């Protein structure tokens, strides 16, 4: 575990329980602390306010018709960065003002660990890691990363 992962807390908001469990396991194995899994906006906001995670991984379609983009707006207001994890690429791109990046489904859990590590490093001002394939960063300039031409 790198020093940058120690003490980093993540929140996963995902309606597919098995996907959420596999992600949590992979991220915990990589040294991250993962909060209680949730699939609804109200519960996610309670967890976020109580724990202030370093990064939230949010699916767009949630249980009961809840919308992950709406959750991302509310998390941004709490200064919690959001990585959208959804197969709805165009909807994820439409949320570029409220999320910092998107990793489209299907993704490998190991790719998610690379994406999370990359984003957390960038949030700390370290843009030395290579950007993982498949990860779309919405505001690379805000991370000190020069976007590809």
Backbone torsions as a table, in degrees:
resi	resn	phi	psi	omega
1	UNK	NA	130.7	177.9
2	UNK	-78.8	159.0	-179.8
3	UNK	-60.3	-31.4	-177.6
4	UNK	-69.1	-25.1	179.9
5	UNK	-82.4	-28.2	-178.0
6	UNK	-60.9	126.5	177.1
7	UNK	82.5	-1.5	178.7
8	UNK	-82.3	129.5	-176.4
9	UNK	-111.1	134.3	-179.5
10	UNK	-119.8	152.9	173.9
11	UNK	-124.4	132.9	177.3
12	UNK	-113.2	123.7	177.5
13	UNK	-119.4	101.8	-169.7
14	UNK	-145.6	132.9	-179.1
15	UNK	-83.1	-17.4	178.3
16	UNK	-92.1	104.0	-172.1
17	UNK	-56.8	-46.4	-178.5
18	UNK	-61.7	-42.4	177.6
19	UNK	-60.0	-45.3	-179.1
20	UNK	-62.6	-41.2	-179.1
21	UNK	-66.2	-43.5	179.3
22	UNK	-63.7	-43.1	178.5
23	UNK	-61.3	-47.2	-179.5
24	UNK	-58.2	-46.6	-178.9
25	UNK	-60.1	-47.1	-178.5
26	UNK	-64.3	-42.1	-179.1
27	UNK	-70.5	-38.3	176.4
28	UNK	-66.8	-39.6	176.7
29	UNK	-61.2	-29.1	179.4
30	UNK	-84.0	-1.3	175.0
31	UNK	103.8	4.5	178.8
32	UNK	-89.5	152.9	172.5
33	UNK	-94.6	123.6	-179.1
34	UNK	-111.2	126.3	179.6
35	UNK	-71.3	172.5	175.8
36	UNK	-48.1	130.4	179.2
37	UNK	-71.5	142.4	179.0
38	UNK	-142.7	162.3	-179.6
39	UNK	-136.0	15.7	-179.5
40	UNK	-135.3	148.4	-178.1
41	UNK	-60.5	-50.4	-175.0
42	UNK	-58.0	-46.6	-179.9
43	UNK	-66.5	-40.2	179.6
44	UNK	-62.0	-41.0	179.7
45	UNK	-66.6	-38.2	176.3
46	UNK	-60.6	-48.1	-179.9
47	UNK	-62.1	-44.3	-178.1
48	UNK	-63.0	-45.5	-179.1
49	UNK	-65.3	-37.0	-178.4
50	UNK	-75.9	-31.6	-170.6
51	UNK	-116.1	-17.1	-179.7
52	UNK	45.0	67.8	-179.5
53	UNK	-63.7	157.1	178.6
54	UNK	-75.2	-25.5	-179.4
55	UNK	-158.5	138.4	175.5
56	UNK	-111.4	131.1	175.2
57	UNK	-100.7	115.4	-170.0
58	UNK	-126.8	126.5	171.8
59	UNK	-81.1	153.8	-178.6
60	UNK	-77.6	-49.4	179.1
61	UNK	-87.9	119.5	180.0
62	UNK	-118.3	176.3	-177.3
63	UNK	-64.5	146.1	174.1
64	UNK	68.1	22.3	179.9
65	UNK	80.0	5.4	177.1
66	UNK	-62.9	147.3	-175.5
67	UNK	-114.4	121.5	-178.7
68	UNK	-63.5	-27.7	177.8
69	UNK	-68.8	-39.4	175.4
70	UNK	-63.1	-40.9	176.6
71	UNK	-62.1	-42.3	179.4
72	UNK	-58.6	-40.1	177.3
73	UNK	-59.9	-45.0	-178.1
74	UNK	-70.0	-36.0	177.4
75	UNK	-68.6	-38.0	177.6
76	UNK	-60.3	-39.5	178.4
77	UNK	-63.0	-23.4	177.1
78	UNK	-93.6	8.5	-177.6
79	UNK	61.9	35.9	176.1
80	UNK	-109.9	115.6	179.8
81	UNK	-69.3	147.6	-175.8
82	UNK	-122.3	132.5	168.6
83	UNK	-106.6	115.4	177.9
84	UNK	-78.3	131.8	-179.9
85	UNK	-122.0	89.7	-172.0
86	UNK	-152.0	150.7	173.6
87	UNK	-79.7	-6.7	-179.4
88	UNK	-87.3	76.1	-171.9
89	UNK	-59.9	-45.2	-177.4
90	UNK	-66.8	-38.0	176.7
91	UNK	-67.4	-37.9	177.8
92	UNK	-62.6	-44.3	179.1
93	UNK	-63.2	-32.6	179.3
94	UNK	-68.2	-13.9	-178.1
95	UNK	-102.2	20.9	-175.3
96	UNK	-63.3	-16.2	178.3
97	UNK	-85.7	-13.4	-178.5
98	UNK	-117.4	-13.1	178.2
99	UNK	-120.0	155.3	-179.5
100	UNK	-92.4	-20.0	-177.4
101	UNK	-168.1	172.3	177.7
102	UNK	-141.8	139.7	171.9
103	UNK	-124.8	109.1	-173.9
104	UNK	-73.3	146.5	172.1
105	UNK	-79.1	149.6	-2.3
106	UNK	-80.6	143.1	176.8
107	UNK	-131.4	158.0	176.6
108	UNK	-88.4	142.7	-179.6
109	UNK	-58.6	-34.8	177.9
110	UNK	-65.7	-35.4	176.1
111	UNK	-65.0	-34.7	178.1
112	UNK	-64.9	-40.9	177.9
113	UNK	-60.7	-44.7	178.4
114	UNK	-61.5	-42.6	-179.6
115	UNK	-64.7	-44.8	179.9
116	UNK	-63.0	-45.9	179.6
117	UNK	-60.5	-45.7	179.2
118	UNK	-58.9	-49.6	-177.2
119	UNK	-64.8	-42.6	179.4
120	UNK	-64.8	-38.6	176.6
121	UNK	-63.7	-44.4	179.0
122	UNK	-62.4	-39.8	178.4
123	UNK	-62.6	-26.2	178.0
124	UNK	-90.1	4.1	177.3
125	UNK	91.0	7.5	179.9
126	UNK	-106.0	104.7	-179.4
127	UNK	-103.9	28.7	-175.8
128	UNK	-81.3	-21.2	-180.0
129	UNK	-75.2	146.8	175.0
130	UNK	-70.9	142.8	179.6
131	UNK	-70.5	127.2	179.4
132	UNK	-62.5	145.0	178.4
133	UNK	-65.4	143.8	-180.0
134	UNK	90.4	-23.1	-179.4
135	UNK	-79.1	124.6	175.3
136	UNK	-106.4	113.6	179.8
137	UNK	-93.7	128.9	-173.5
138	UNK	-84.0	-29.7	-178.3
139	UNK	-133.9	69.8	-177.3
140	UNK	-62.7	-32.8	179.5
141	UNK	-62.5	-34.5	179.1
142	UNK	-67.2	-19.3	177.9
143	UNK	-95.5	-2.7	-174.5
144	UNK	80.3	19.1	179.2
145	UNK	-103.9	133.3	177.9
146	UNK	-84.7	119.1	179.8
147	UNK	-61.4	146.4	177.7
148	UNK	-66.7	142.3	-178.5
149	UNK	-80.2	NA	NA
